[in-house]
Amino acid sequence: MIKDIQLRVTLQEEKQSDILTRKSAQFLDISSNDIIGIKVLRKSIDARKKSIVFNYKVAVYINEPLPETSEYHFDYKDVSNAKPIHIIGFGPAGMYAALRCIELGFKPIVLERGKNVQDRRRDLKAINQDHFVNEDSNYCFGEGGAGTYSDGKLYTRSLKRGDVRRVFENLVFHGATDQILVDAHPHIGTNKLPKVVQNVRETIINNGGEIHFETRVTDFIISKVEIKALVLQNGQTMDVERVILATGHSARDIYYLLHDKNIALEAKSFAMGVRVEHPQHIIDSIQYSCSSERDALLPAAAYSLVEQVNERGVYSFCMCPGGFIVPAATANGEVVVNGMSPSKRNNQFANSGIVVEINADKDLYKYEHFGVLKALKYQEDLERLAFTAGGRSQVAPAQRLTDFVNGKLSSDLNPSSYQPGLKSAPLHSLLPKLIGGRLRNGFKAFGEKMKGFYTEEANIIGVESRTSSPISIPRNERLEHPQISNLFPCGEGGGYAGGIVSAAMDGERCAEAAIIGL
Ligand code: FAD
């Protein structure tokens, strides 16, 4: 017999190895000896009260053994001689589209502008140390896309858009820890992601798929309502039947290309702001109500904040406990910051994007003449402004949080995890009012909600501008572009995802749509 039950375990009890068995036996009023095994289905921490509690959902196996296999089975077969589907971009959307093609008996041919995960590392080092951005290989471009050297947080709000559990099981199948199947806030970590991505590559290649790295698509040859061929950066062309466009939201050249070819795009509301960085112990002490170091059983504390300021949302985004701030620019001449953390989340800083909702219809009237590209142009301008304010390198403009709110240039800055370095800059006057004014009020409100958050020990660092796509590429109910019947806009770049999991689910969906009628 199997019984699913909920248990509450205190921090002290959590230290006892057999606690789940004992609590389950007590709860079910049976002997511990009758329990053959316990499978944790869900685990979360409730730190809202002084006494921290771990909430468990467990399946108790009474006089019955635990099953060894997962309910999900990934059936990858040889597709070397199968019909091809061309996939542009090998981020989470492109990877999951390719895997799904193989499951469905089609051959994915992936074209990726960046390098494989190993070679990509050298280019990341060059951004951090030499301030040189390789425009095809950086934190956003390369094998695994923006998802590889990311934080690897896996929670998503897009539960209705697909089978989240299937995405997780597939990550585990490719080497991610099975802890992600259980945690309420699953996280892989930037140190573990490259291996998972490499394993996905091997599955695709070993089953007859193709992945062409350092192969940027620069043009489409279109006849009537179909793409007939892709033009590659070396001038070669490649004939195609179905194309999944999974180039992510940093591939501005793709938006410009589509626009130049009069292929419909739509301006989209999005969000921009800054990254705030605190010493992790401050966030721990607030969230766990502890004066000294957090208990070793507790993970680095996170937070999630939201406030409505002058009719726009101001909210925390991609919070990275125990993490780093990284330079996520995709071109020289711009500064973009983002965050990541290793699997152990053991760095001494906590960082998060704090961003303001930008309504593309109401807020960008000065950019109206750019038409559907207006939000993209606004984003580009902010990134160039950050580049200039930082001193024209990957050094990022920064300010103490309290100085920003009080409109004062910081005479010095707090230590930071951001490797290229920080330069004190008057972000309070540099940022457009639309963003800066709302951020100031937002930070004050956050300080009220989370006592200790508003502190001179925190820096804000600019700019956090790549939260989601400023453009969407329309598609119909068959997931095809309304004008180009064999083009399937996919993932974050199409405006159909906002993170690793939603991009992966969209990749699967586009693969399923792209094979119809082939
Ligand atoms: P992308 O991942 O952007 O992939 C697009 C791919 O297309 C890239 O590899 C690019 O090189 C390639 N490409 C672009 N143009 C061309 C072309 N012309 N020809 C060929 N190839 C091309 N999300 C989360 O859910 N959790 C997190 O913790 C998280 N942390 C992040 C941390 C950082 C530092 C960054 C940068 C992002 C983070 N994200 C996180 C966001 C997440 O990575 C993206 O939402 C996700 O990767 C989007 O997937 P995608 O496949 O749609 O696009």
Residues whose N, C-alpha, C, O or C-beta is under 5 A from the ligand:
A	BS01	FAD	I88 G89 F90 G91 P92 A93 G94 L111 E112 R113 G114 D136 Y139 C140 F141 G142 G144 G145 A146 G147 Y149 S150 D151 G152 K153 L154 T215 R216 V217 A246 T247 G248 H249 A251 A328 N338 G339 M340 C490 G491 E492 G493 G498 G499 I500 V501 A503
